[in-house]
Amino acid sequence: MKKIVKYLFLVVFGVSIAVGSVSAQQLEITGFARNYTGILLNDQTDFSIIQNTFNLNFEKRGETVGFKVNPMLYHYFDKEMDFRLREAYLDMYFNKFDLRIGQQQIIYGKAEGVFITDIVSPKDLSEFLLPDFDEIRIGVTAVKVNYYIGMNTLEAVWIPVFSPTLMPDSGSIWRPKMPFPVQPKYDYSTNEVKPSLKHSEFFLRYSAMTSKLDYEIVGGYHWSDDPVMHLNKTIDPVSMQLQRLVARPEYHRIGMLGGSLSTTFGSFVFRAEGSYNSGRYFQTENPEQQDGTVSRDYLHYMAGLDYTLAGVKLSTQFIQEYILDYETGMLQEEAENTMTFLAAKDYLREKLWLELFAYVGINKGDALIRPKVSYSFADGFDIQLGANIFVGDETGRFGQYRDNSMMYWKVKYSF
């Protein structure tokens, strides 16, 4: 009953806003309706996803105030409808600063397809990295202040309530493989960060744009969006074999300092982004670590290059995660190296788009290859055909999903 009331509320709210817009011409209503269907490239050709999406976006801007409300409704063939309020915030404008309060997406950095300093908004990984990134990011309830210093901006963010990464369901094909020797039992006694002032998250960003350089410096004191599995092992005293394993997920505080920049060299655009992170926990097999974890600082950085050749947009990035004070037994490698490649070109005056994007895991030799073609059939009506192809070692970040390679289509009407 509560779900029905929620959906009815959405409909009534949308209709009331639409009717009210007749007299409030400054209110902008946009959105889209979309069908997304994917088929696994296996012998059974199972459906990987059948999703219908309805997105509404209500936005109004005045001289001193404004607001935005963005509800989304997802319908799947194999589970209940999923209602999400992606954003719902109020804006207030002053002479030297702006104030935004409410649920909002906050985006940092220059990297494409990876999260380095872009960690303010948690992620929805229920379908791995396949959805559009504006749908992967989850809005957070926050207070954001932008203070303007000439052409530069100092931004402060306070998040009173922690929101974790949304992981795939236990039976999902996108559930990541856990690095445990036996199937553990789970103890969820610490799998929550209780809302309180002392558990708030804070971020600070200074951004500037000059004639030659666009850069930002960011810092944050936040919770890791992904839980760490602390282990309790029971060893058989006779055989010395692992008899019982209990995994206790827990979130930990992390301090982050980083930044990003972009500049041009002739026809090339150079992008870079990096962060220093303190207090992250990693899984280890070192017997001296009783709970199977160890805390280490780590670096996460990217260097990218963009270029257009004969109308083809080309882009590549090198990304590395490097663990400081590395020790033998840690399950993650000391340096995890990844590259991305993008080639895109439009035809028929931007009615037809061809694109190829790929993640390549250098350490494991695995990859995710994503070709797609998009065609604008009519004004606001787009058709997209594509594939998500996973290859490589099953222990790799992408190779573990090699049985999930799929073809898909999306039919979308935007208004």
C-alpha positions in Angstrom: 0.0 0.0 0.0 2.8 2.4 0.8 4.4 1.9 -2.6 1.0 2.6 -4.3 0.6 5.8 -2.3 4.2 6.8 -3.3 3.5 6.2 -7.0 0.2 8.0 -6.8 1.9 10.9 -5.1 4.4 11.1 -8.0 1.6 11.2 -10.6 -0.4 13.8 -8.7 2.7 15.9 -8.1 3.6 15.8 -11.8 0.1 16.7 -13.0 -0.2 19.6 -10.4 3.1 21.0 -11.5 2.2 20.7 -15.2 -1.1 22.5 -14.6 0.5 25.2 -12.5 3.1 25.8 -15.2 0.4 27.5 -17.4 0.5 30.5 -15.0 4.2 30.0 -14.1 5.9 30.3 -17.4 9.4 30.3 -15.8 9.0 26.7 -14.6 10.9 24.3 -16.9 9.6 20.7 -17.2 11.9 18.2 -19.0 12.5 14.5 -18.9 12.5 11.3 -20.9 10.8 7.9 -21.3 13.1 5.1 -22.2 13.2 1.3 -22.8 16.4 -0.5 -22.2 16.7 -4.1 -23.1 19.8 -6.3 -22.9 20.5 -9.9 -24.0 23.4 -11.9 -22.8 25.7 -13.4 -25.4 25.5 -16.9 -24.0 24.0 -20.2 -25.3 20.6 -19.4 -23.7 20.5 -15.8 -24.8 19.0 -14.8 -21.5 17.8 -11.3 -20.9 20.3 -9.4 -18.7 17.9 -6.5 -18.3 14.5 -5.2 -19.3 14.1 -1.8 -17.9 11.5 1.0 -18.5 12.4 4.4 -17.2 10.4 7.5 -16.7 12.3 10.6 -15.7 10.8 14.0 -14.8 12.8 17.2 -14.1 11.1 20.3 -12.7 13.3 23.4 -12.5 12.8 27.1 -11.9 15.3 29.9 -11.6 14.5 33.4 -10.3 16.8 36.3 -9.4 17.2 35.3 -5.7 15.8 31.8 -5.4 15.4 28.6 -7.4 14.6 24.9 -7.1 15.0 21.6 -8.9 13.1 18.3 -8.3 14.1 15.2 -10.3 12.1 12.0 -9.6 12.8 8.8 -11.6 10.7 5.7 -11.9 12.3 2.4 -12.9 10.2 -0.6 -13.9 11.8 -4.1 -14.3 10.3 -7.3 -15.6 11.6 -9.4 -12.6 11.2 -7.1 -9.6 9.1 -4.3 -8.1 9.1 -0.8 -9.5 11.9 1.4 -8.1 11.1 5.0 -7.3 14.1 7.3 -6.8 14.4 11.0 -6.0 17.7 11.8 -7.7 17.7 15.5 -6.8 15.4 17.8 -4.8 17.1 21.0 -3.7 16.5 24.7 -3.1 18.9 27.5 -4.3 19.4 30.9 -2.8 21.5 33.6 -4.6 23.4 36.4 -2.9 25.9 39.0 -4.1 29.0 37.0 -3.3 27.8 33.5 -2.8 25.1 30.9 -3.6 23.5 28.4 -1.2 22.1 25.0 -2.2 20.2 22.8 0.3 18.7 19.4 -0.3 19.4 16.2 -2.3 21.9 16.9 -5.0 24.6 15.4 -7.2 28.0 16.9 -6.7 30.7 16.2 -9.4 34.4 16.8 -9.0 37.4 16.1 -11.3 38.4 15.8 -15.0 38.5 12.0 -15.4 36.1 10.2 -17.7 34.6 6.9 -16.6 36.5 6.7 -13.3 36.1 8.1 -9.8 39.2 9.7 -8.3 38.3 13.0 -6.6 34.7 12.5 -7.7 33.7 10.8 -4.5 31.2 13.2 -2.9 28.1 11.5 -4.4 28.1 7.7 -3.8 27.7 5.2 -6.6 24.9 2.9 -7.8 26.8 -0.2 -8.9 23.8 -2.5 -9.1 24.7 -2.8 -12.9 28.4 -2.4 -12.5 29.6 0.6 -14.6 27.2 0.2 -17.5 24.5 2.9 -16.9 25.1 6.5 -17.8 27.3 8.2 -15.2 24.6 10.7 -14.2 22.5 7.7 -13.2 25.4 5.9 -11.5 25.9 8.8 -9.1 23.4 8.9 -6.2 22.3 12.3 -4.9 23.2 13.2 -1.3 21.4 15.4 1.1 23.8 18.2 1.6 24.4 21.9 2.2 26.6 23.4 -0.4 28.0 27.0 -0.4 29.8 28.5 -3.4 31.7 31.7 -2.6 32.9 33.6 -5.7 36.3 35.3 -5.8 36.4 37.0 -9.2 36.4 34.2 -11.7 37.3 31.7 -9.1 35.1 29.7 -6.7 35.5 28.4 -3.2 33.0 25.6 -2.5 32.2 24.0 0.9 30.0 20.9 1.3 28.5 19.5 4.5 26.7 16.1 4.3 24.9 15.3 7.6 23.9 11.8 6.7 26.1 9.1 5.2 24.9 7.3 2.0 26.9 4.2 1.0 27.5 2.6 -2.4 24.4 0.7 -3.7 25.7 -2.8 -4.4 24.0 -5.5 -6.6 21.5 -7.9 -5.0 22.9 -11.2 -3.8 21.5 -13.0 -6.8 22.5 -10.5 -9.4 24.9 -11.3 -12.2 26.8 -8.1 -11.3 27.6 -9.3 -7.7 31.4 -9.0 -7.5 33.3 -12.2 -6.5 34.4 -12.1 -2.9 38.1 -13.0 -2.2 37.3 -15.6 0.5 38.5 -19.2 0.6 35.1 -20.4 1.9 31.6 -18.9 1.8 31.4 -16.7 4.9 28.5 -15.9 7.2 27.8 -12.2 7.7 27.6 -10.2 10.9 25.9 -6.9 10.1 26.3 -5.4 13.6 28.6 -2.7 12.3 27.2 -2.2 8.8 25.7 1.2 9.6 26.9 4.7 10.2 24.4 6.3 12.6 23.2 9.8 11.6 24.8 12.3 14.0 26.8 15.5 13.8 30.1 13.8 14.5 29.5 11.4 11.6 29.0 14.2 9.1 31.1 14.4 5.9 32.9 17.6 4.8 34.4 18.6 1.5 36.2 21.8 0.3 37.0 22.7 -3.3 38.8 25.7 -4.9 38.4 26.0 -8.6 39.9 28.5 -11.1 39.9 29.0 -14.8 42.6 31.0 -16.5 43.4 31.6 -20.2 45.8 28.6 -20.2 44.7 26.4 -17.3 41.5 25.1 -15.7 42.2 23.6 -12.3 40.7 22.7 -8.9 42.0 21.7 -5.5 39.8 19.5 -3.3 39.9 18.0 0.2 37.5 15.9 2.1 36.9 14.1 5.4 34.4 11.4 4.6 33.3 7.8 5.0 34.5 5.2 2.5 31.4 4.4 0.4 32.4 0.7 0.2 32.4 -1.4 3.4 35.5 -3.3 4.5 35.1 -7.0 5.4 36.6 -7.6 8.8 37.0 -11.4 9.2 36.7 -13.8 12.2 38.3 -17.1 11.4 37.9 -20.5 13.1 40.7 -22.9 12.4 40.4 -26.7 13.1 43.2 -27.4 15.6 43.9 -30.9 14.2 43.8 -30.3 10.4 44.7 -26.6 10.7 42.1 -26.0 8.0 39.7 -23.0 7.9 36.5 -24.3 9.5 34.3 -21.2 9.8 34.5 -17.7 8.5 32.4 -14.7 9.6 32.7 -11.4 7.6 31.7 -8.2 9.4 31.3 -5.3 7.0 32.2 -1.9 8.4 32.6 1.6 7.0 35.7 3.7 7.9 36.7 7.3 7.8 39.1 8.5 5.0 40.9 11.8 4.6 41.4 12.9 1.0 43.5 15.7 -0.6 43.7 16.1 -4.4 43.0 18.1 -7.4 42.7 18.1 -11.2 43.6 20.3 -14.2 43.2 20.6 -17.9 45.1 22.6 -20.5 45.6 22.7 -24.2 48.8 22.2 -26.3 48.0 23.1 -29.8 45.4 20.6 -31.0 45.7 18.5 -27.8 43.9 18.7 -24.5 45.8 17.4 -21.5 43.9 16.3 -18.4 45.2 15.2 -15.1 43.7 14.3 -11.7 45.0 12.8 -8.5 44.3 12.2 -4.8 46.1 11.2 -1.7 43.9 9.1 0.6 44.6 8.2 4.2 43.1 5.4 6.3 41.7 3.1 3.7 41.5 -0.6 4.7 42.5 -3.5 2.4 42.0 -7.2 2.6 45.1 -9.3 3.4 46.1 -12.9 4.0 48.9 -11.9 6.4 48.3 -14.1 9.5 49.6 -11.3 11.7 46.4 -9.3 10.8 43.8 -11.1 12.9 40.8 -9.7 11.1 42.1 -10.0 7.6 42.5 -6.3 7.0 45.2 -3.7 7.0 45.0 0.1 6.9 47.2 1.9 4.4 47.4 5.3 2.6 47.1 5.2 -1.1 47.4 7.3 -4.3 44.9 7.4 -7.1 45.7 9.4 -10.2 45.1 9.8 -13.9 46.7 11.4 -16.9 44.6 11.8 -20.1 45.0 13.2 -23.6 42.2 14.3 -26.0 42.6 15.0 -29.8 40.4 15.3 -32.8 41.6 13.8 -36.0 39.6 14.0 -39.3 36.4 14.7 -37.3 37.0 11.7 -35.0 37.3 12.5 -31.3 40.1 10.5 -29.7 40.8 10.2 -26.0 42.9 8.0 -23.8 43.6 7.9 -20.0 46.2 6.1 -17.8 44.9 5.4 -14.3 46.8 4.0 -11.4 45.9 3.1 -7.8 49.1 2.8 -5.7 49.2 1.5 -2.1 51.9 3.1 0.1 53.9 1.0 2.6 52.8 -2.2 0.8 53.2 -5.5 2.5 53.2 -9.1 1.3 49.9 -10.9 1.6 47.6 -8.0 0.6 45.0 -9.2 -1.9 45.1 -6.0 -4.0 48.3 -5.5 -6.0 50.6 -2.7 -5.0 49.9 -0.8 -8.3 46.6 -1.4 -10.1 47.0 0.0 -13.7 44.1 0.7 -16.0 43.7 2.5 -19.3 40.7 3.8 -21.2 40.3 4.5 -24.9 37.6 6.5 -26.7 36.9 7.1 -30.4 33.7 8.9 -31.5 32.4 10.5 -34.6 29.1 12.0 -35.8 27.5 11.8 -39.3 24.5 13.3 -41.0 24.9 16.6 -39.1 25.0 14.9 -35.7 22.0 12.6 -36.3 24.2 9.5 -36.4 26.9 8.8 -33.8 29.4 6.0 -33.7 31.4 5.4 -30.5 33.8 2.9 -29.1 34.9 3.1 -25.4 37.0 0.6 -23.6 38.5 0.0 -20.2 41.7 -2.1 -20.2 43.0 -3.7 -17.0 46.8 -3.8 -17.5 47.6 -6.0 -14.5 45.2 -8.8 -15.4 45.0 -8.4 -19.1 41.2 -8.0 -19.0 38.9 -5.4 -20.5 35.4 -4.0 -21.0 34.8 -3.0 -24.6 31.7 -0.9 -25.3 30.8 -0.1 -29.0 27.6 1.7 -29.7 25.7 3.5 -32.5 23.1 6.1 -31.8 20.6 7.6 -34.3 18.3 10.6 -33.8 15.2 9.2 -35.5 13.2 12.5 -34.9 13.4 15.5 -32.7 13.9 14.2 -29.2 13.6 10.5 -30.3 16.8 8.5 -30.2 17.6 4.8 -30.9 20.8 3.3 -29.6 22.3 -0.1 -30.3 25.4 -1.3 -28.5 27.3 -4.1 -26.7 29.2 -4.6 -23.5 31.9 -7.1 -24.0 34.0 -8.4 -21.1 37.2 -10.3 -21.8 40.2 -11.6 -19.9 41.2 -13.2 -16.6 38.3 -14.0 -14.3 40.2 -12.6 -11.4 40.3 -9.1 -13.0 38.0 -6.2 -12.3 36.4 -6.7 -15.7 37.2 -10.3 -16.5 35.2 -11.5 -13.6 32.1 -10.6 -15.6 33.2 -12.3 -18.8 30.1 -14.5 -18.8 28.0 -11.3 -18.8 28.8 -10.0 -22.2 25.7 -8.6 -23.8 24.0 -6.7 -26.6 21.4 -4.1 -25.9 19.1 -1.5 -27.4 17.7 1.7 -25.9 14.8 3.6 -27.3 14.4 7.1 -25.7 12.1 10.0 -26.1 13.2 13.3 -24.5 10.9 16.2 -23.9 
